[in-house]
Amino acid sequence: MKTNALTIASAVAIAVVLGLSGCDKSNDGRTVGQKVGETVDQAVASADKATKDVRESASKGVDEAAAKTKEKTADVSKKVDDMAITAGIKAGLAKDKELSALRVNVDTKDGHVSLYGSAPNEAARERATQIASSEKGVAGVDNKLAIENH
């Protein structure tokens, strides 16, 4: 704020000097006091406009920062939701007699789940899809599990 006040004071001083220097150049019937007064008024108006511009710029910066913070918060929230979905699916897979949470990789992005790895048979593969689909927040499941050949 000190810089803004210094800038405004400098602008006023320059305007006064310019106004005074122009006082002797034209004889338009106005007194020196009138010319100085007019110059000061113009300088004050310029300073007011500069202050308004600085305030608007600062406000815009705050609004942009708030929007970025909100966006980052939403991104973090999505990642936490995805991690919770993945953990829930892994827990469900671990409870299944034939499926192994170690042999099935679960990737979740924006609620979309991809299953990679292997299942012992087609029935177990389908159960993996059901386990994943039943988890809260899942938008879709892409089951890429391969059937093990014994």
Residue pairs with C-beta under 8 A, 6 or more apart in sequence:
4 50
4 51
4 54
7 50
8 47
8 50
8 51
11 43
11 46
11 47
11 50
12 40
12 43
12 44
12 46
12 47
14 43
15 39
15 40
15 42
15 43
15 46
16 36
16 39
16 40
16 43
18 39
19 35
19 36
19 38
19 39
19 40
19 42
19 43
20 32
20 35
20 36
20 39
22 35
22 39
23 32
23 35
23 36
30 38
78 110
81 111
81 137
82 108
82 109
82 110
82 111
83 108
84 137
85 108
85 111
85 113
85 135
85 136
85 137
85 138
86 106
86 107
86 108
86 113
88 135
88 136
89 106
89 108
89 113
89 131
89 132
89 135
89 138
90 101
90 106
91 101
92 131
92 132
92 134
92 135
93 99
93 100
93 101
93 104
93 106
93 128
93 131
94 100
94 101
96 124
96 127
96 128
96 131
98 119
98 120
98 121
98 123
98 124
98 127
99 119
99 120
99 124
99 127
99 128
99 131
103 117
103 118
103 119
104 115
104 116
104 117
104 118
104 119
104 128
104 145
105 115
105 116
105 117
106 113
106 114
106 115
106 132
107 113
107 114
107 116
108 114
108 138
110 139
111 137
111 138
111 139
111 140
112 138
112 139
112 140
112 141
112 142
113 132
113 135
113 138
113 140
113 141
113 142
114 141
114 142
114 144
115 128
115 129
115 132
115 141
115 142
115 143
115 144
115 145
116 144
116 145
117 145
117 146
118 145
118 146
118 147
118 148
119 125
119 128
119 145
119 146
119 147
119 148
120 147
120 148
120 150
121 147
121 148
122 147
125 143
125 145
125 147
128 143
128 145
129 141
129 143
132 138
132 141
132 143
133 141
